[in-house]
Amino acid sequence: MKAKTAPLPTPFDDAEPQRAGIQSVEVGFSLLEVLSDAGHALMLRDLAARAHMSAAKAHRYLVSFQRLGLVVQDASTTRYDLGPAALKLGLASLSRIDGIKLARARLSSLMTQIGQTLALSVWGNQGPCMVHWEESPLAVTVNLRLGDVMPLLSSATGLCFAAFMATRQAAVNTRLNGLLKDELARGQKLGRRDLPANMAQVTALLDEARQHGMARVVNTLLPGVGGFCAPVFDADGHMVLGMVALGSLSNFDADWGGKVATPLKAAAQQLSSDLGYIAA
């Protein structure tokens, strides 16, 4: 009688090993993670210690990483740092990140935490405009639509962009300053007492936003409504969008360190980090 031969493996036979992963890859990645977090080159002993492994073990991984271009070693100092292949991977990843898409995916959980209407804003041709809304059950009635351009001095969105949108493009900065002066002049003409009366007061308002890392308005854009806008930055340090929370002052915590501002700011900071921004 012929011995039975084992059946050929199916394409799914190795599914479990794939889910299990390769531990050595995960161990080795800890060295790359340490270099990334350090922000500068490290000696072998320091790199190994931070990765919680022996120097001999770390060295074996680093030899392979050097061959792949993920790590380089300075011949004069013997220190290790991230290599060109790591840079290439990082740039490729950043180029594929959609900040608006990432932000939208996080709004539902943020609303559960904050309990107020949330929105996303970007800088358009005429100024900051709303591009997405997430209304809460406590939503106030607002006469705003997607695409509406927000005022710079009476909205949290506008103040946020005015405070944090300094760019390397002189034309953008010139345009921003021009819009601020035009809006200030209109407010003076209308006798608006809830707006700054001069550029010195505008500067103080923007400095306050920078101090707190976000902008706030209370009873300016809409009576009885408060709002915050936290900036989101990309890997180059440019403000790419604003995360907005607004609601009726009857149930909206307008304190700088309150239950609306704190989680909103944290969410914006985390998104900035995910987009490659490194705070100074």
C-alpha positions in Angstrom: 0.0 0.0 0.0 1.3 3.4 -1.0 1.9 5.9 1.8 -0.4 8.9 1.6 1.3 12.1 0.6 0.6 15.2 2.5 -1.6 17.7 0.5 0.0 20.7 -1.0 -0.4 23.8 1.2 -3.1 26.2 0.2 -2.5 29.9 -0.2 -4.1 30.5 3.2 -2.0 28.0 5.1 0.5 30.7 6.1 -2.1 33.2 7.1 -1.5 32.7 10.9 2.3 33.2 10.7 1.7 36.4 8.8 -0.5 37.7 11.5 2.0 36.6 14.1 4.7 38.7 12.4 8.4 38.5 12.6 9.7 39.4 16.0 13.2 40.2 14.9 11.9 42.9 12.6 9.9 44.4 15.5 12.9 44.3 17.7 15.2 45.9 15.2 12.6 48.6 14.5 13.0 49.8 18.1 16.5 51.0 17.2 15.1 53.1 14.3 12.4 54.5 16.6 15.0 55.5 19.2 17.0 57.4 16.5 13.8 59.1 15.3 12.8 60.2 18.8 16.3 61.3 19.8 16.6 64.0 17.1 20.4 63.5 16.8 23.0 60.9 16.2 23.8 58.4 19.1 26.7 56.3 20.2 26.2 52.6 20.0 26.0 52.1 23.8 23.4 54.9 24.2 21.3 53.7 21.3 21.3 50.1 22.6 20.5 51.2 26.1 17.5 53.3 25.0 16.3 50.3 22.9 16.7 48.0 25.9 19.1 45.6 24.3 22.8 44.7 24.5 25.3 46.6 22.4 26.3 43.4 20.6 22.7 42.7 19.6 22.1 46.3 18.5 25.3 46.2 16.4 24.1 43.2 14.4 20.9 45.0 13.5 22.7 48.2 12.7 25.0 46.4 10.3 22.0 45.3 8.3 20.3 48.6 8.5 23.5 50.3 7.2 23.5 47.9 4.2 19.9 49.0 3.5 20.6 52.7 3.9 18.2 53.0 6.9 21.1 53.9 9.2 24.5 55.7 8.6 27.5 55.8 10.9 29.8 58.8 11.1 33.3 57.6 10.6 34.9 60.3 12.8 32.5 60.1 15.8 31.2 56.5 15.3 27.7 57.8 16.0 24.7 56.3 14.3 21.9 58.3 12.7 19.0 57.7 10.3 20.1 57.2 6.7 18.8 58.2 3.2 16.5 55.2 2.9 14.7 56.3 6.1 14.3 59.8 4.7 12.9 58.4 1.5 10.3 56.3 3.3 9.4 59.3 5.5 8.9 61.6 2.6 6.9 59.1 0.7 4.6 58.6 3.6 4.1 62.3 4.2 3.3 62.9 0.5 0.4 60.5 0.8 -1.2 61.9 3.9 -4.5 63.7 3.5 -4.8 66.0 6.5 -8.5 66.7 6.0 -9.3 63.0 5.7 -7.4 62.2 8.8 -9.1 65.0 10.7 -12.6 64.0 9.6 -12.0 60.4 10.8 -11.3 61.8 14.3 -14.2 64.2 14.7 -16.8 61.6 15.8 -14.7 60.4 18.8 -13.8 64.0 19.6 -17.4 65.1 19.6 -18.3 62.3 22.0 -15.7 63.8 24.3 -16.5 67.4 23.8 -20.3 67.3 23.1 -20.2 70.4 20.8 -20.4 71.1 17.1 -17.1 70.6 15.4 -15.8 71.8 12.1 -12.7 71.9 9.9 -11.4 75.0 8.1 -8.7 75.7 5.5 -7.2 78.8 4.0 -8.9 79.7 0.6 -8.4 82.4 -2.0 -10.4 85.0 0.1 -9.5 83.8 3.6 -10.3 80.9 6.0 -13.4 78.9 5.0 -15.3 76.0 6.5 -14.9 72.7 4.6 -16.6 70.2 7.0 -19.2 70.2 9.8 -20.1 67.7 12.5 -23.2 68.9 14.3 -23.8 67.7 17.9 -27.2 67.1 19.4 -26.7 70.4 21.2 -26.1 72.2 18.0 -27.0 75.9 17.9 -28.6 77.4 14.8 -26.0 79.2 12.8 -26.3 80.9 9.5 -23.1 79.4 8.1 -22.6 77.1 5.1 -19.7 75.0 3.9 -17.4 77.2 1.8 -18.3 80.4 3.7 -15.3 82.7 4.3 -14.9 83.4 7.9 -14.0 86.9 9.3 -10.5 87.2 10.7 -11.3 89.3 13.8 -14.7 88.0 15.0 -14.4 84.3 14.4 -12.1 81.8 16.2 -11.3 80.3 12.8 -10.1 83.7 11.4 -8.1 84.6 14.5 -6.4 81.2 14.4 -5.3 81.6 10.9 -4.2 85.2 11.5 -2.2 84.1 14.5 -0.5 81.0 13.2 -0.5 81.1 9.4 2.9 82.8 8.9 4.4 81.3 5.7 7.5 81.5 3.6 5.4 83.0 0.8 5.6 86.8 1.1 2.5 87.2 -1.1 0.4 85.1 1.4 1.6 87.1 4.4 1.0 90.4 2.5 -2.5 89.2 1.6 -3.2 88.3 5.3 -2.1 91.6 6.6 -4.2 93.4 4.0 -7.3 91.5 5.0 -6.7 92.2 8.6 -6.4 96.0 8.0 -9.5 96.0 5.7 -11.6 94.2 8.3 -10.3 96.4 11.1 -11.4 99.5 9.0 -14.9 98.0 8.4 -15.3 97.3 12.1 -14.3 100.9 13.0 -16.7 102.3 10.4 -19.6 100.2 11.8 -18.7 101.1 15.3 -18.2 97.5 16.4 -17.2 97.6 20.1 -16.7 93.8 20.2 -13.7 94.0 17.8 -10.2 95.6 18.1 -10.1 99.3 17.6 -6.6 99.5 16.2 -3.7 97.3 15.0 -2.1 97.3 18.4 -5.2 95.6 19.8 -5.2 93.2 16.9 -1.6 92.3 17.7 -2.5 91.8 21.4 -5.4 89.5 20.4 -3.1 87.4 18.1 -0.5 87.2 20.8 -3.1 85.9 23.2 -4.0 83.1 20.7 -0.3 82.2 20.3 0.1 82.1 24.1 -2.7 79.6 24.5 -1.9 77.7 21.3 -5.4 78.3 19.9 -7.9 81.1 19.2 -11.2 81.9 21.1 -14.2 84.1 20.5 -17.1 84.8 22.8 -20.2 86.7 21.7 -18.5 88.2 18.6 -19.4 86.3 15.4 -22.8 85.2 16.8 -24.6 86.4 19.9 -24.6 83.8 22.7 -22.1 81.6 20.9 -18.5 80.8 21.9 -15.9 79.0 19.8 -12.4 77.7 19.7 -10.1 77.0 16.8 -6.9 75.0 17.2 -4.2 75.0 14.4 -2.9 71.9 12.7 0.6 72.1 11.2 2.3 70.0 8.5 5.9 68.7 8.5 7.2 72.1 7.2 5.5 73.9 10.1 2.8 75.5 8.0 -0.7 75.7 9.3 -2.8 73.5 7.0 -6.2 73.5 8.7 -8.0 74.5 11.8 -10.1 72.3 14.1 -13.1 74.2 15.3 -15.5 73.8 18.2 -18.5 76.1 18.8 -21.7 76.1 20.8 -24.2 78.0 22.9 -22.7 79.7 25.9 -25.4 78.1 28.0 -23.6 74.8 27.8 -20.3 75.7 26.1 -17.2 75.8 28.3 -15.3 78.8 27.1 -12.4 78.6 29.5 -8.9 78.3 28.0 -8.2 75.2 30.0 -11.8 73.8 30.0 -13.4 70.7 28.8 -13.8 72.0 25.2 -10.5 73.7 24.7 -8.2 71.0 26.3 -9.3 68.0 24.2 -9.6 70.1 21.0 -6.1 71.4 21.4 -4.8 67.9 22.1 -6.5 66.5 19.0 -5.0 69.2 16.8 -1.5 68.6 18.3 -1.8 64.9 17.7 -2.9 65.4 14.1 0.0 67.8 13.6 2.4 65.2 14.9 0.8 62.6 12.6 1.4 64.9 9.7 5.1 65.1 10.5 5.2 68.3 12.5 7.8 68.6 15.3 7.1 71.3 17.8 10.0 73.5 18.7 
